[in-house]
Amino acid sequence: MAALADIDTSVIDFFDELHLDSLAHRIAYINSKYGRGRMETADDYRRQEPEESIYGFREYWEDIERNLQGVEVDTLPVLELMDLQHEIGGLFRIFLVDFLVRIHDGLRLLPETLPLAVNILDRYCSKRQVPRHHYRLAGCVSLLIAAKFCENPTDVPSVDALSHICCFDYGVRLFPQMERYILEALGWSVHHPTVYAFIQTGAAKAERDELGRVEEHDQVVATVRLKHAEVKHMAEYLSDILLYRRVFSAQTPSDLAGFLFAVSLTILRHPEAYLDDITVLRFLGQIGRPSSTLRAKYSQPCLSGVSQILADFGLDK
């Protein structure tokens, strides 16, 4: 991120309004007050994706992917329309996305909730003028809508909790009002096939194909699954980093997911890699440094420690 001294005053004001210095304490209070102790680590976080989930039905993966590809273009934001916003620009979005990433991680929401929330926010900003003082509210409500779509009902954050996280800058009545504004602007169409969704189907297909070619031995199967989990985690990490970059929000998720798989193979030095280091380094330079929240999250062993692997890849060049 740019140094605050070089940023327009209105952006600094918006940054200050996020109260990031005390956000972790507010989230911890919410988790304690509302009993949000469901997942303590990313390991628990991943256990919310059982084999019986939609991505576990192996015989339907191709159909699922075709269905996702059929609707992905219709639910993309329009960058040219986002550029017409009078009071909010690119830096506002970077700060707000980081705010949402911290809330999402702190409240231990499911992985698919975050990219859907960012998509909802960007689509809303493609269709309506958003005053600066309502931008954070729109972001939190986008997260709320995404949570209602992705989470178990008992895990959806309450309006009271979100109001507290926003330091009570918005009364609880404003949240349902903004929710209706957003849903009406989107024509009540919430679903969007995210990059995360395509990563899941792509990883599942790749693992299935390799398992079909190897000996059915416990150790061999475990090695194959570990290898594909590492690639999947790296692609997920990169996809979360991309959320900060507005230009990628309007690109086709299936194409992005495929490219992230290719980048991940090169970073992880897999024999199947076909992108050269220079191409990958240029891409990494384009997406910028990942946030501290993402680096900490993806440093955990249950997510293959991919944030350190990515950092080492850049340092070695």
Residue pairs with C-beta under 8 A, 6 or more apart in sequence:
1 91
1 94
1 95
2 91
4 12
4 15
7 15
7 91
8 91
10 87
10 132
11 89
11 91
11 92
11 95
14 92
14 95
14 132
14 135
14 136
15 95
17 136
17 169
18 95
18 96
18 99
18 136
19 26
19 167
20 98
20 99
20 102
23 99
23 102
23 103
23 106
23 165
24 102
24 106
26 164
26 165
26 167
27 102
27 103
27 106
27 107
27 165
28 106
29 164
30 36
30 107
30 157
30 161
30 164
30 165
31 37
31 106
31 107
31 108
33 161
34 157
34 158
34 161
36 107
36 108
36 155
36 157
38 44
38 108
38 155
39 45
39 47
39 48
39 108
40 108
41 300
41 302
42 297
42 300
42 302
42 303
43 300
43 302
44 108
45 108
45 110
45 111
46 302
46 303
48 110
49 55
49 111
49 200
50 56
54 60
54 64
55 61
55 64
55 200
55 201
55 204
58 204
58 208
61 201
61 204
61 205
61 208
62 205
64 201
65 198
65 201
65 202
65 205
65 254
68 193
68 197
68 198
68 201
68 253
68 254
69 193
69 254
71 191
71 193
72 192
72 193
72 252
72 253
72 254
73 252
75 119
75 123
75 189
75 191
75 192
75 193
76 119
76 123
76 192
76 249
76 250
76 251
76 252
77 119
77 122
77 123
77 125
77 126
77 249
77 250
78 126
78 250
79 246
79 247
79 249
79 250
81 125
81 126
81 127
82 122
82 125
82 126
82 246
84 129
85 125
85 129
85 130
86 129
87 129
87 130
87 131
87 132
87 135
88 125
88 130
88 132
88 135
90 246
92 132
92 135
93 246
94 244
96 121
96 135
96 136
96 139
97 118
97 139
97 243
97 244
98 244
98 291
98 293
99 136
99 139
100 114
100 117
100 118
100 121
100 139
100 140
100 142
100 143
101 114
101 240
101 243
101 291
101 293
101 294
102 293
103 140
103 143
103 165
104 113
104 114
104 117
104 143
105 293
105 297
107 157
107 161
109 143
109 147
109 150
109 151
109 155
109 157
110 150
110 151
110 155
111 196
111 236
112 150
112 194
112 196
112 197
113 143
113 146
113 147
113 149
113 150
113 151
114 143
114 146
114 240
114 243
115 194
115 195
115 196
115 239
115 240
115 243
116 146
116 149
116 150
116 190
116 192
116 194
117 139
117 142
117 143
117 145
117 146
117 147
118 142
118 243
118 249
119 192
119 194
119 249
120 142
120 145
120 146
120 182
120 186
120 190
120 192
121 138
121 139
121 142
122 246
122 249
122 250
123 185
123 186
123 192
124 130
124 138
124 142
124 181
124 182
124 185
124 186
125 138
127 185
127 186
128 181
128 185
130 138
134 178
136 166
136 169
136 170
137 166
137 170
137 174
137 175
137 178
138 178
138 182
140 162
140 165
140 166
140 170
140 175
141 162
141 175
141 178
141 179
141 182
142 182
143 157
143 162
144 156
144 157
144 159
144 162
144 175
144 179
145 179
145 182
145 183
145 190
146 190
147 155
147 156
147 157
148 156
149 190
149 191
159 172
159 175
159 176
160 172
162 175
163 170
163 171
163 172
163 175
183 190
192 253
193 253
193 254
194 253
195 239
195 242
195 253
195 256
195 257
195 260
196 236
196 239
197 253
198 253
198 254
198 256
198 257
198 258
199 232
199 235
199 236
199 239
199 257
199 260
199 261
200 232
202 235
202 257
202 258
202 261
203 228
203 229
203 231
203 232
203 235
203 261
206 228
206 231
206 261
207 224
207 225
207 228
210 224
210 228
211 221
211 224
211 225
214 220
214 221
214 224
227 270
229 304
230 268
230 304
230 306
231 261
231 264
231 265
231 268
231 270
233 298
233 303
233 304
233 306
234 263
234 264
234 267
234 268
234 304
234 306
234 309
234 310
235 257
235 260
235 261
235 263
235 264
236 298
236 303
237 290
237 294
237 298
237 303
237 306
237 307
237 310
238 260
238 263
238 264
238 287
238 310
239 256
239 257
239 260
240 290
240 294
240 298
241 287
241 288
241 290
241 291
241 294
242 248
242 256
242 260
242 287
243 249
244 287
244 288
244 291
245 286
245 287
245 288
248 256
248 287
262 273
262 274
262 275
263 275
263 280
263 283
265 272
265 273
265 274
265 275
266 273
266 274
266 275
266 276
266 277
266 279
266 280
267 280
267 309
267 310
267 313
268 309
277 317
280 313
281 314
281 317
284 310
284 313
284 314
290 307
290 310
294 307
295 307
295 311
296 307
297 303
297 307
298 305
298 306
298 307
299 305
299 307
299 308
